[in-house]
Amino acid sequence: MISIKAEELNNMERFYRANLINCISGYKPVSLIGTVDEKGRHNLAIFSNIVHLGADPALVGFINRPRAAAPHTIANIETTKVYTINHIPASLIEQAHQTSAKYPEGWSEFEATGIEPEFLEGVVAPFVKESKVKYALSLEEIVPIKINDTFLVIGRITSLYFDEIVLADDGFLDLEKADSVCSVGLDGYYKAQKINRFPYAKP
């Protein structure tokens, strides 16, 4: 088994180290976040660091990179206080990955990648039409993370949308039926397969 210490990590080539550390946390959910700016221009960006923060209230967070590296999504959320998170079906992986390109401010990644926007029930931020599981959020809090100049963006879920076939009787969402992909690192995408479900664990 390979053993790597912190000092060795510090001496690694930048992109090699980034790949290694981005993979070490394992499989991650990957989604497209849709936003709109004050001029009504749409933005779409792929994120693989989305995390459930609580069910009551229903909170979801994601990590936004330093503003210099990824300014548009967080700026739009600060301005409009509304955004969408959309699961990525396997058929959309290549286009979804392309949204990670650094397009100039004001460009729509929807138009650049051919992903079709969708507007539901008065939500001003765009959804991804092809997504089979998606939800809208209102901004609750942006928490600066000083150690690496990133931000934890916390949103409250305001509406959920998913195909009926995905929903089980007890509220469980079978994401395999939604064809939702997951990711490893910065550019590896996988289809998940359910192994089992277990009852609530007790001592």
C-alpha positions in Angstrom: 0.0 0.0 0.0 1.3 3.5 -0.9 1.9 5.8 2.0 2.1 9.6 1.5 2.8 12.1 4.2 1.7 15.8 4.4 5.2 17.1 3.5 5.2 14.9 0.4 1.8 16.3 -0.6 3.2 19.9 -0.3 6.0 19.0 -2.8 3.8 17.4 -5.4 3.1 19.0 -8.8 0.0 21.2 -8.4 -2.4 19.4 -10.7 -1.3 15.9 -9.6 -1.9 16.9 -6.0 -5.3 18.5 -6.8 -6.4 15.2 -8.6 -5.2 13.1 -5.7 -6.9 15.1 -2.9 -10.1 15.6 -4.9 -10.4 11.9 -5.2 -9.6 10.8 -1.7 -13.0 11.8 -0.3 -14.7 9.2 -2.5 -17.9 9.3 -4.5 -19.7 12.6 -4.4 -23.1 13.9 -5.5 -22.7 16.1 -8.6 -25.3 18.6 -9.7 -25.8 21.7 -11.8 -26.6 24.9 -10.0 -28.7 27.4 -11.9 -28.7 31.1 -11.1 -29.8 34.4 -12.6 -28.2 37.9 -12.3 -29.8 41.3 -11.7 -30.1 41.7 -15.5 -31.9 38.4 -16.0 -29.0 36.6 -17.5 -28.8 32.9 -16.7 -25.8 31.0 -15.3 -25.2 27.3 -14.9 -22.3 25.6 -13.2 -21.4 22.1 -12.1 -20.7 21.5 -8.4 -19.6 18.2 -6.7 -19.5 19.4 -3.0 -23.2 19.6 -2.2 -24.2 18.4 1.2 -27.4 17.8 3.2 -27.4 20.0 6.3 -30.7 19.2 7.9 -34.3 18.1 7.2 -36.2 20.5 9.5 -35.7 23.1 8.2 -34.7 21.6 4.9 -31.2 22.9 4.3 -28.6 22.1 1.7 -25.1 23.6 1.5 -22.4 23.7 -1.1 -18.8 25.0 -1.2 -18.0 27.8 -3.5 -14.4 28.2 -4.5 -12.6 31.6 -4.0 -14.3 34.4 -5.7 -11.4 35.0 -8.1 -11.8 31.4 -9.4 -15.6 31.1 -9.4 -17.4 34.4 -9.0 -20.6 34.2 -11.0 -22.7 31.6 -9.1 -22.1 33.1 -5.6 -22.5 36.7 -6.9 -25.9 35.8 -8.5 -27.1 34.1 -5.4 -26.1 37.1 -3.2 -28.0 39.4 -5.6 -31.3 37.4 -6.1 -31.2 35.1 -3.1 -32.6 32.3 -5.2 -31.0 29.3 -7.0 -31.7 25.8 -8.2 -29.9 22.5 -7.8 -30.4 19.9 -10.5 -29.2 16.3 -10.6 -27.3 15.3 -13.7 -28.6 12.4 -15.8 -26.0 10.2 -17.4 -27.1 11.4 -20.9 -26.0 15.0 -19.9 -22.5 14.3 -18.5 -20.5 15.8 -21.3 -22.5 19.0 -21.5 -22.7 19.3 -17.7 -18.9 19.0 -17.4 -18.4 21.7 -20.0 -20.2 24.2 -17.7 -17.0 24.1 -15.6 -15.2 26.2 -18.3 -14.5 29.8 -17.3 -17.0 31.6 -19.6 -17.0 35.4 -19.4 -19.5 37.2 -17.2 -22.9 37.5 -18.9 -22.5 34.4 -21.0 -25.1 31.7 -20.5 -23.8 28.2 -20.0 -27.2 27.0 -21.1 -26.6 28.4 -24.5 -23.0 27.5 -24.7 -23.6 23.9 -23.8 -27.0 23.2 -25.4 -28.6 22.4 -22.0 -32.2 23.5 -22.0 -33.4 25.8 -19.2 -36.8 25.3 -17.6 -38.8 27.7 -15.4 -41.2 26.4 -12.8 -43.9 28.0 -10.6 -42.5 31.5 -10.6 -38.9 30.5 -9.6 -36.8 33.2 -11.2 -33.7 31.0 -11.4 -33.5 28.4 -14.2 -33.8 24.7 -13.7 -32.3 22.1 -16.0 -35.2 20.6 -18.1 -33.5 17.2 -18.6 -32.9 16.7 -14.8 -35.2 14.2 -13.2 -34.5 15.4 -9.6 -34.3 19.2 -9.0 -35.1 21.7 -6.3 -35.2 25.5 -5.7 -33.6 27.2 -2.7 -33.6 30.5 -1.0 -30.3 31.8 0.4 -30.0 31.5 4.2 -26.4 32.2 4.9 -22.9 32.4 3.3 -20.2 31.3 5.7 -16.6 32.3 4.8 -14.0 29.6 5.3 -10.9 31.6 6.1 -8.3 28.8 5.8 -8.6 28.6 2.0 -10.9 31.6 1.1 -13.8 29.5 0.1 -17.5 29.8 1.2 -20.2 27.5 2.5 -23.4 28.6 0.8 -26.5 27.5 2.8 -29.9 27.4 1.2 -33.4 26.5 2.4 -35.3 24.2 0.0 -38.5 26.0 -1.2 -39.7 23.5 -3.8 -38.9 20.0 -5.0 -39.5 18.4 -8.4 -38.9 14.7 -9.4 -40.3 11.9 -11.5 -43.0 9.9 -9.7 -41.1 6.7 -10.4 -38.3 7.8 -8.2 -40.4 8.3 -5.0 -40.9 5.3 -2.6 -43.8 5.0 -0.2 -41.7 6.1 2.8 -40.2 9.2 1.1 -37.0 7.5 -0.1 -35.8 8.7 -3.5 -34.3 5.9 -5.6 -31.8 8.0 -7.5 -30.8 5.0 -9.6 -34.2 5.3 -11.3 -33.5 9.0 -11.9 -30.3 8.0 -13.7 -28.5 10.6 -11.4 -24.7 10.4 -11.7 -22.1 10.8 -9.0 -18.4 11.9 -9.4 -14.9 11.2 -8.2 -12.3 14.0 -8.4 -12.7 16.8 -10.8 -13.6 14.9 -14.0 -14.7 11.3 -13.3 -18.4 10.5 -13.5 -20.1 7.3 -12.4 -23.5 5.6 -12.4 -24.6 4.5 -9.0 -26.2 1.2 -8.2 -28.2 0.5 -5.1 -26.9 -2.4 -3.0 -29.5 -2.5 -0.3 -31.6 -0.6 2.2 -31.6 -1.4 5.9 -34.0 -0.6 8.8 -33.3 2.1 11.3 -30.3 0.8 13.4 -30.7 0.4 17.1 -28.3 -1.0 19.8 
